[in-house]
Amino acid sequence: MKREYPDRGRGLALAPLAMGLTLALATTVASPPAEAAVFQLTDPNQEVVGRAFYVKSRKEDTLLDIGRQNNMGYDDMRLANQKVDTWVPKAGSDVLVPESFVLPDAPHQGIVLNLAEKRLYFYPSSGREVHTFAISIGRDGLNTPKGRFKVTAKVKDPTWTPTAQHHADRAKEGREPLPAVVPAGPDNPLGQYALRTSAPSILIHGTNKPWGLGMEVSRGCIRMYPEGVEKLFPMVSVNEPITIVDQSYKFGWRDNDLYLEVHRNPDEPAPPLHEVVPNRLAQGPEVNLNWEEVRRAVEENTGLPQWVGGRQSAANRLYLDMIF
């Protein structure tokens, strides 16, 4: 099911209700999982897209169920709903779907992956839209590499050849040995579609275990929901550029308003604010930062774009917020 959201204005990307945001409220229904979120770009240099919205949870829902229905991963839902039980949200709870993004600081071309937020962005050559998908990445010690790469091959119904390390780990865990080659089918961990890349041993592929999306669980490969990779596969060409970055703090402008989206490791202490804000913003002569809002965004770590300043004085901004 294709869903498109035009860029309609400042308030749609904002998370905090205190800043005057009106969030959409929808009802969770049994519908096919979302293939992707598609956003129209009114400007090729646009930096903030989307809108967050609430849904009502059902008795049988987990946050992962709601996440998959809306193209969100585990961390997306957990960080945006820190007061909601991940596994047993109460029926009728308001669950926030954080479908609002500061686009990564990278060329708006081909595939862009941000490891910190576990999300893939695809920019078609038209330059008029961006598609975004939840992903899983490599776990500690088997990290997905950063850098510039390209798609080298597209494979439908791939086979999987376990490595020597796969066999060794399986034996160590006391599990049944793996076959030399796993054919295409429901037992294949690569799913139905795979994109080979110029990064050694790194694939972008589907999965037969979609409930691990949005986590650091792979051996370096990028996993996607089955419906997501099925959507992406035909849009991508061989030699498509791939840019992989690791940006925990994304700043972006929407008109005269500056937003900060935070994806820091919650097990690590928040860094000093001067390490978060780049000099081009901290010392920009036309930039008025609200350092208290920066601090709050970093500490709350919701994964949602938060207003932190603008190209007008903080006093004028607060006055306008009181009026509207």
ZINOR-V131817 format. One line per field, one symbol per residue. ss: DSSP state (@ for helix, = for strand, . for the rest). phi: phi as a letter, one per 40 degrees, with the letter a starting at -180 (. if undefined). burial: 1 if it has 9 or more other C-alpha atoms within 8 Angstrom, else 0. A space follows every 50 residues. Layout:
BEGIN
ss = ???
phi = ???
burial = ???
END
This chain:
BEGIN
ss = ...==....@@@@...@@@....====.........====.......=== ..====......@@@@@@@....@@@@@@@.............====..= ==.......=====....=====.....==========........==== ======...=...@@@@@@@@@.........=..........=====... ..===....@@@...===...===.@@@@@@@@.......=====...== ====..======..........@@@@..@@@@.....==.@@@@@@@@@@ .....=====...@@@@@@@@@@.
phi = .cbbbccbidcccccccccgcbccbbbcbcbcdccabbbcbcacbdbbbg acabbcccdccbcccccccbgbcdcdccccbcbbcccbccdgccbcccca accdcadcagcbbbcdcfabbbbcccgbabbbbcabbccdgbcccchbba cbabbcfccbbdcdcdcccccccgcdccccbcccicccccgcbabcbccd gbbbacacbccccgbcbcchcbcbddccccccdcccbcgdcbbbbbbcbb bacbfcbbbbbbbccccbcccdccccccdcccbccbbbccccccdccccc fcgbcbcbiacacccccccccccb
burial = 00000010010111100001101000010000111111111000011111 11111111001111011111111111111110001100111010111111 11110000111111111111111100111111111111100111000011 11011011110100001001100000000001010001111111111100 01111111010111111111111111111110100001011111101111 11110011111111000000000000000011000011110011101100 111111111111010010001000
END
